Amino acid sequence: MRALRSLALAGLLLTLGACGSSDRTVQDSPQVEEPIRIVLDGTNPSASEGLLERAEGPLRFTVGYGRHGIACAGTTFQEGVTPLGTFKVNAILSEDRFEMDPDLVKRSGKSEDELRESLFSNMNAIDFKGDGRRGEYGIGYVSLAPVPATDQPFAFNTYDGRFRWYSFAIHGTNDESRVGQASTGGCINVGRFTMEALLKAVNLGDEVVITSDSPCLS
């Protein structure tokens, strides 16, 4: 089954044109042509990969996922488990870019200017594992909301004295060796150059489709 999936994906890439790796140079002003598609491999995490289709050509990249496994579509997010399904981008956070669904801004209880100035830096300053390392989200964080909407524990909160946004996301990492591993708190993680491409290509409302041939947790 995995072999058939790989052949199908390879065929799609050949049809679309030449593809790049996660450290391909990113061009200016790309636009996402189709949903970002991510395929998780529960048996061999290093084979988990994503496909970002852009006007200047598709980008194929490796992803990591939750250390406790893969959850079925429509389930409530749990720590360490990555859900399958269709999602839409509802926030894009980095040092240089801030975009957030207006409803989220309202829920935060803060002004957009306050969030723009400090939210991502606050989030990335937290040492989640207590190992002295910060920058858990690398250079960026793309927050995802399930489609159709389901009850989720996502929330704004204060952690270690810093205001942050807690959600399911695609984000960077401070340890590139974790990409391609089942090692995250449930989010999808990617390498620096992939994150750079996403931050330039993705917009609010874009779709992300996450699938797997592996068994999922209900």
C-alpha positions in Angstrom: 0.0 0.0 0.0 2.8 2.4 0.9 4.6 1.6 -2.3 1.4 2.3 -4.4 1.0 5.6 -2.5 4.6 6.6 -3.2 4.2 5.7 -6.9 1.0 7.8 -7.1 2.7 10.8 -5.5 5.7 10.4 -7.7 3.4 10.4 -10.7 1.7 13.5 -9.6 5.0 15.3 -9.1 6.2 14.3 -12.6 3.0 15.6 -14.0 3.3 18.9 -12.2 7.0 19.4 -13.1 10.3 19.3 -11.3 10.1 19.4 -7.5 12.5 20.6 -4.8 13.7 19.3 -1.5 13.2 21.0 1.9 16.3 23.1 1.3 15.4 24.5 -2.1 15.9 28.2 -2.5 12.5 30.0 -2.1 11.5 32.5 -4.7 9.6 35.7 -4.1 5.8 36.0 -4.0 4.8 32.4 -4.6 1.1 31.4 -4.3 -0.4 28.1 -3.2 -2.2 26.5 -6.1 -3.8 23.6 -4.3 -4.3 22.4 -0.7 -1.1 21.4 1.1 -1.1 17.6 1.3 0.6 15.7 4.0 0.8 11.9 4.2 1.9 10.4 7.5 3.5 6.9 7.7 2.8 5.3 11.1 5.3 2.5 10.5 8.2 4.5 9.1 7.9 8.2 10.3 10.8 9.2 8.1 8.7 8.5 5.1 6.1 11.0 6.1 6.0 13.8 3.6 4.2 16.9 2.4 3.5 18.5 -0.9 3.2 22.3 -1.4 2.1 23.2 -4.9 3.1 26.7 -5.9 3.0 28.8 -9.0 6.7 28.4 -9.5 6.6 24.6 -9.0 5.8 22.0 -6.3 7.9 21.6 -3.2 8.1 18.1 -1.6 9.2 18.1 2.1 9.7 15.7 5.0 7.5 16.2 8.2 7.5 14.9 11.7 4.4 14.2 13.8 3.1 13.4 17.3 5.1 11.1 19.5 2.0 9.1 20.6 0.8 8.4 17.1 -1.9 9.4 14.6 -5.6 10.2 15.4 -8.6 9.6 13.1 -10.3 12.6 11.4 -12.9 14.4 13.5 -11.4 13.6 16.9 -10.5 16.0 19.6 -6.9 17.1 19.7 -4.8 15.2 22.3 -1.3 16.0 23.5 1.3 14.0 21.4 -1.2 12.8 18.8 -1.5 14.2 15.3 -5.0 14.2 13.8 -5.9 13.3 10.2 -8.5 15.3 8.2 -8.9 18.6 6.4 -7.9 21.8 8.1 -7.8 25.5 7.2 -5.1 28.0 8.1 -6.4 30.4 10.8 -3.2 32.1 11.9 0.3 32.6 10.5 3.0 33.7 13.0 6.6 34.5 12.6 9.0 37.4 13.6 8.2 39.0 10.2 4.6 38.0 9.6 1.4 38.2 11.6 -2.0 37.2 10.2 -4.9 35.9 12.3 -8.5 35.2 11.8 -10.4 38.2 13.2 -12.5 35.9 15.4 -9.3 34.6 17.0 -8.1 38.1 17.7 -11.4 38.9 19.4 -11.1 35.7 21.5 -7.6 36.6 22.6 -8.9 39.7 24.6 -5.9 41.7 23.2 -5.5 44.1 20.3 -4.1 43.0 17.0 -1.2 45.3 17.6 -0.4 43.6 20.9 -0.5 40.2 19.3 1.6 41.3 16.4 4.2 42.7 18.6 4.7 39.8 21.1 2.7 36.7 20.4 5.1 34.6 18.4 8.2 35.8 20.3 6.4 34.9 23.6 5.5 31.5 22.3 9.0 30.8 21.0 10.6 31.9 24.3 9.1 29.1 26.3 11.3 26.1 27.2 8.6 23.5 26.9 10.8 20.5 27.7 12.8 22.2 30.5 16.1 21.3 28.8 17.3 24.9 28.5 16.5 25.0 24.8 14.0 27.6 23.4 12.7 28.4 19.9 10.6 25.2 19.9 8.6 26.6 16.9 11.7 27.5 14.9 11.0 30.4 12.5 7.3 30.1 12.1 3.9 28.7 13.2 0.9 28.0 10.9 -2.1 27.4 13.0 -4.8 25.0 11.7 -8.5 24.6 12.4 -10.4 21.4 11.5 -13.0 21.4 8.7 -15.8 20.8 9.5 -15.3 22.5 12.9 -15.2 20.2 15.9 -14.8 20.9 19.6 -11.1 21.4 20.4 -9.1 22.4 23.4 -7.3 25.2 21.5 -7.0 28.4 23.5 -5.1 31.5 24.3 -3.4 31.1 27.7 -0.5 32.2 29.8 2.3 29.7 30.2 5.5 30.3 32.2 4.4 33.9 32.4 4.0 34.4 28.7 0.8 34.9 26.7 0.5 32.3 23.9 -1.8 30.6 21.4 -2.2 26.9 21.8 -3.5 25.0 18.7 -2.7 22.3 16.2 -0.2 23.7 13.7 2.6 23.2 11.2 5.7 24.8 12.7 9.4 24.9 12.5 11.8 23.4 15.0 15.0 24.2 17.0 16.2 20.6 16.3 16.2 19.6 12.6 16.9 15.9 13.7 13.3 15.8 15.0 11.8 16.3 11.5 10.8 12.9 10.0 10.3 11.5 13.5 7.3 10.7 15.7 8.5 13.2 18.4 6.3 16.3 18.6 3.5 17.3 21.0 1.0 16.5 18.2 1.8 19.2 15.6 3.5 18.7 12.3 7.1 20.0 12.3 9.2 20.9 9.3 12.7 22.0 8.5 13.8 25.7 8.2 13.7 26.0 4.4 10.3 24.3 4.2 9.0 26.8 6.9 10.4 29.7 4.9 8.5 28.4 1.8 5.3 28.0 3.8 5.6 31.5 5.3 5.9 33.0 1.9 3.2 30.9 0.2 0.4 30.3 2.7 -2.5 32.6 3.4 -5.4 32.6 5.8 -8.1 30.2 4.7 -5.8 27.9 2.7 -6.5 24.2 3.1 -4.2 21.5 4.5 -5.2 17.8 4.0 -3.5 15.2 6.2 -3.9 11.6 5.4 -2.4 8.2 6.2 -2.7 4.6 5.2 -1.7 3.6 8.8 -4.2 2.7 11.5 -5.5 5.8 13.4 -6.6 6.3 17.0 -10.3 7.0 17.4 
